[in-house]
Amino acid sequence: MLKIRISGPTYELKDYLEHMEKDKVYQITSKSQPLKNKGTNRIFRVFTDVDKKTKIAAREAKVAG
């Protein structure tokens, strides 16, 4: 699992998160709400946990089996 911090304007964060939801290899397993950066009203940050879809499927198969 990767823990990723993304910074940027809210419209770019939204575009990135939408892109990651459609990704065929990786899946966002959790994400935070946009948080303000100190000293600016334009730049926000989001923290995400990302994992490969094959690993998620393998974990689910172990739990089910």
C-alpha positions in Angstrom: 0.0 0.0 0.0 1.1 3.5 -0.8 0.3 6.6 1.3 0.2 9.6 -1.0 -0.1 13.3 -0.2 -1.4 15.4 -3.1 -1.3 19.2 -3.1 -2.9 21.7 -5.4 -6.0 23.7 -6.2 -9.2 21.9 -5.5 -10.1 21.5 -9.1 -6.8 19.7 -9.8 -7.3 17.5 -6.7 -10.8 16.6 -7.9 -9.5 15.7 -11.4 -6.7 13.5 -9.9 -9.0 11.6 -7.6 -11.5 11.0 -10.5 -8.7 9.7 -12.6 -7.5 7.4 -9.9 -11.0 6.0 -9.4 -11.0 5.0 -13.1 -7.5 3.5 -13.0 -7.2 -0.1 -14.0 -4.2 -1.0 -11.9 -4.5 1.1 -8.7 -7.4 1.8 -6.4 -7.8 4.4 -3.7 -8.7 2.6 -0.5 -9.1 5.8 1.6 -8.9 9.5 1.2 -9.1 12.5 3.5 -11.1 15.7 3.0 -9.2 18.6 1.4 -7.1 20.4 4.1 -5.9 24.0 3.8 -2.2 24.7 3.5 -0.8 27.3 5.7 -0.3 30.8 4.2 -2.6 30.3 1.2 -6.3 30.0 0.4 -5.7 28.4 -3.1 -3.6 25.3 -2.3 -5.1 22.3 -0.5 -3.8 18.9 0.3 -5.4 15.4 0.3 -4.0 12.2 1.8 -4.8 8.9 0.1 -4.0 5.3 0.6 -3.5 3.5 -2.7 -3.2 -0.2 -3.4 -2.9 -2.5 -6.5 -6.3 -4.0 -7.4 -4.7 -7.4 -7.7 -3.6 -7.3 -4.0 -7.0 -6.2 -2.9 -8.6 -9.1 -4.8 -6.2 -11.5 -3.3 -7.0 -10.3 0.2 -10.7 -10.6 -0.4 -10.2 -14.1 -1.7 -8.4 -15.1 1.5 -11.1 -13.7 3.7 -13.9 -15.4 1.6 -12.1 -18.7 1.3 
